[in-house]
Amino acid sequence: MNSDQKDYTRRHFIRQSTLTSLALISLASCTNGKKKAKTVEVTEEDGLKLKLDPKGYLDLPEGFSYKVISKSGNKMSDGLLVPGRPDGMGAFLNGDGKIVIIRNHENGATDLENSPFGSDNALLSNVDSNQIYDNGNGTNPGLGGTTTLIYDENKAEVVEEFMSLAGTYRNCAGGVSPWGTWITCEEDVTKADGKQILKDHGYVFEVPMEGKGMTVPTPIKAMGRFNHEAVAVDPVSGCVYLTEDRHDGLIYRFIPKEKENLMAGGVLQALAIRDKKSLDTRNWEGSVVARNTPMEVFWIDLDDVEAPEDDLRFRGFDAGAARFARGEGIWMGEGELFFACTNGGPDNFGQVFKYTLSPKEGSEAENETPAQLELYAESNDKTVLHMCDNLTIAPWGDVLLCEDNGELNHIRGIDKKGNIYTLACNRSSKSELTGLVFSPSGKTLFVNVQENGDTVAITGPWEQMGALTS
């Protein structure tokens, strides 16, 4: 990546961080557990009323349209098949002015109907085994990983599509880095058996936006082996924050030895609350953690981070780290980050936490002005924060969220006043919508209909949305 591209990527990353801070302020007013969410009244005049899709696929507001740009099972440019169950995505701008989309696939080794190598894995022999993290001894390869799409936004078409990481298990979420890579995470802790599972799973991998084929599948083992979900990177300190999708998970921080070089190693830590050893933040046994009450944070160094017994969260908690209920989405703001806990709270409807970074974040001096954590929102209304999964920040500053409720799933928006509106409705199936991400230009919203195996590009008058929803 040349210096101009790096500068653009960093600027875009920092701009999105600023929007995150502004947008997530609205969550407190609509998910605070004390008053019911406000909902925008949608009318024909305000342009937000969804039009029923005659094809029965995706309802959108007036003036918006969608195009399915990728379908699982279709042949890609490299001769492999588009894997099924697309999940988290990142979008970048390359030197040719094209959009680079890197897309996760949440498959294990037995999801043969979603295999990039065909339902009988016959195409596996066409791939160098050194390019596959776990080839399953030639019979049981990991079927997750990532695919990369080169997308011409002007023509609204995919120019190239290829496997960019292969042989991993259940690549669910991850996050973009300021230096132009997609950090993809395995939500799986399967251990090698020496027979059909040749590698331990539960790691983080990095996929560059550049390149036309598979990246070398190298796990970043210093970032820990656990049931990973998502990551967020602080562009100032270079620290990486990681969530764990477990009902008794931790929040982790990785301090790299070299900024922008995760493979150089570093220190993995767990978040703890000063003077509250092993705090259970879930509020399942009563209101242990009060809303909007900042608590001083310190970080506990972890050892044996490859955790062969998958006990990192237990050892961390015993050492004093705080416990969280299914940490999922995490987003970096300007000097702060927010993360969601899917089934936290007394009603299991969800929580949102806000972490305010120390001015000396990641350094030995950070305890002089400690970071702070607060329970930012806790829902007692399942129409507000119930099973929210992927989320993104729109170019106009609103929060957009994907539902995952096994029924009628929507993309919901929350404006800066805390009003909720509906941006899209999946009519085609009961599948969740995943991987919500805008192109760097803000002209296209990409989203997956996971169980359909589709990636969709949504276009329309995005530039008007700020006025329509404010």
Salt bridges, closest charged atoms under 4 A:
ASP59 OD2 - ARG427 NE 2.46
GLU62 OE1 - LYS51 NZ 3.75
GLU106 OE1 - ARG85 NH1 3.77
GLU106 OE2 - ARG170 NH2 2.64
ASP134 OD2 - HIS201 NE2 2.88
GLU160 OE2 - LYS212 NZ 3.01
GLU161 OE2 - ARG103 NH2 2.90
GLU186 OE2 - HIS201 ND1 2.71
GLU187 OE1 - ARG170 NH2 3.74
ASP245 OD1 - ARG326 NE 2.59
ASP248 OD2 - HIS247 NE2 3.80
ASP248 OD1 - ARG313 NE 2.91
GLU260 OE1 - ARG10 NH2 2.87
ASP280 OD2 - ARG282 NH2 2.78
GLU296 OE1 - ARG274 NE 3.61
ASP303 OD1 - ARG315 NH1 3.19
ASP310 OD2 - ARG246 NH2 2.48
ASP310 OD1 - ARG313 NH1 3.49
ASP311 OD1 - ARG315 NE 3.16
GLU328 OE2 - ARG326 NH2 2.99
GLU336 OE1 - LYS354 NZ 3.51
GLU361 OE2 - ARG253 NH1 2.84
GLU366 OE2 - ARG253 NH2 2.80
ASP381 OD2 - LYS36 NZ 3.21
ASP398 OD1 - LYS416 NZ 3.70
GLU403 OE1 - HIS410 ND1 2.91
GLU403 OE2 - ARG412 NE 2.84
GLU451 OE2 - ARG85 NH2 2.95
ASP454 OD1 - LYS71 NZ 2.90
